[in-house]
Amino acid sequence: METSGTIKRLQVEWTQLVADSRARETVARWSARHERLRGCEDLDDVLARCHRRDSTLAANAALSALLQEASAEPLAARAALQALLPGLAALMRKAQRLGWARGRSSCHVSRPTPWCAAGELEQELLALAWGCITQQAGRDLEWPASTLLGQVWRRIRVQLDRHRRTVDRSAPLVVDEVDAMHQVDPDTWSTWEQQSAQLLRDAVQAGKVAAHDGALIYRTRVLGLSTADVAESMELDYWATVKRRRRAELGLAAVLEQAA
């Protein structure tokens, strides 16, 4: 996250805030009200207190003091966001390893994601962090860093899961695909292909096979497309696609046995 445009703008803004005499006056008031911030003279001192590595308790206490001030002081909320940037960077790296942002290398096959680039995911994380900070403003949390970062991660995961459910529901119906193929060039179809497609079409129409599973079987088994290509086109994980098709085929086989 350190090299992104958004983070750079936040760092520039932070430098300006640190140099502002009014901010120093505000920090002095915080220091007078909170033992945990006692001795801090400017925002950098506050940030260093929140990032203490020799005492996790002291670091969390300082961040908690900022949250208490944030209910009436926007600068305290901004300082809390600055304190969370290293933790948000860790969440960003984890999300990228999981393949949640396109345009970056990942050990996972691409899956549906609301964010087309890493920068979009990063901005979403920052926006969620700000929302969590303002929501918790005024509270004295014992472990504010882990609480806030945990809330951000859960909310970003909710967005991702909601998006993937929407994509799954909008998967092409195998019924439509089979009908389209018949309309385009029915003479090229063999008897086996016609029978297989029709059986699969009937199973989907009868509700025995889910539409997206029917599309998967149809594309790979009837049309003969590679599983890897189909998984990529449907924005699914390859091995998850293989397992999903296997389960669907077992269910389809049971339906055919009953019909025999």
HUVENMO-V737180 format. One record per backbone hydrogen bond with DSSP energy under -0.5 kcal/mol. NH is the residue of the N-H (numbers start at 1). CO is the residue of the C=O. Records with the same first field share a line. If there is no record, write none. Layout:
# HUVENMO-V737180
NH: CO / CO
This chain:
# HUVENMO-V737180
4: 1
8: 4
9: 5
10: 6
11: 7
12: 8
13: 9
14: 10
15: 11
16: 12
17: 13
18: 14
19: 15
20: 16 / 17
24: 20
25: 21
26: 22
27: 23
28: 24
29: 25
30: 26
31: 27
32: 28
33: 29
34: 30
35: 33
37: 34
38: 35
40: 37
46: 42
47: 43
48: 44
49: 45
50: 46
51: 47
52: 49
59: 55
60: 56
61: 57
62: 58
63: 59
64: 60
65: 61
66: 62
67: 63
68: 64
69: 65
70: 66
71: 67 / 68
72: 69
73: 69
76: 73
77: 73
78: 74
79: 75
80: 76
81: 77
82: 78
83: 79
84: 80
85: 81 / 82
88: 84
89: 85
90: 86
91: 87
92: 88
93: 89
94: 90
95: 91
96: 92
97: 93
98: 94
99: 96
100: 95
102: 115
104: 101
107: 97
111: 99
112: 235
116: 114
120: 117
121: 117
122: 118
123: 119
124: 120
125: 121
126: 122
127: 123
128: 124
129: 125
130: 126
131: 127
132: 128
133: 129
134: 130
135: 131
136: 132
137: 133
138: 67
139: 136
141: 139
144: 141
147: 143
148: 144
149: 145
150: 146
151: 147
152: 148
153: 149
154: 150
155: 151
156: 152
157: 153
158: 154
159: 155
160: 156
161: 157
162: 158
163: 159
164: 160
165: 161
166: 162
167: 163
168: 164
169: 165
170: 166
171: 168
177: 173
178: 174
179: 175
180: 176
181: 177
182: 178
183: 179
184: 180
185: 181
186: 182
188: 185
189: 186
194: 190
195: 191
196: 192
197: 193
198: 194
199: 195
200: 196
201: 197
202: 198
203: 199
204: 200
205: 201
206: 202
207: 204
208: 203
209: 203
214: 210
215: 211
216: 212
217: 213
218: 214
219: 215
220: 216
221: 217
222: 217 / 218
223: 218
225: 219
230: 226
231: 227
232: 228
233: 229
234: 230
235: 232
236: 231
241: 237
242: 238
243: 239
244: 240
245: 241
246: 242
247: 243
248: 244
249: 245
250: 246
251: 247
252: 248
253: 249
254: 250
255: 251
256: 252
257: 253
258: 254
259: 255
260: 256
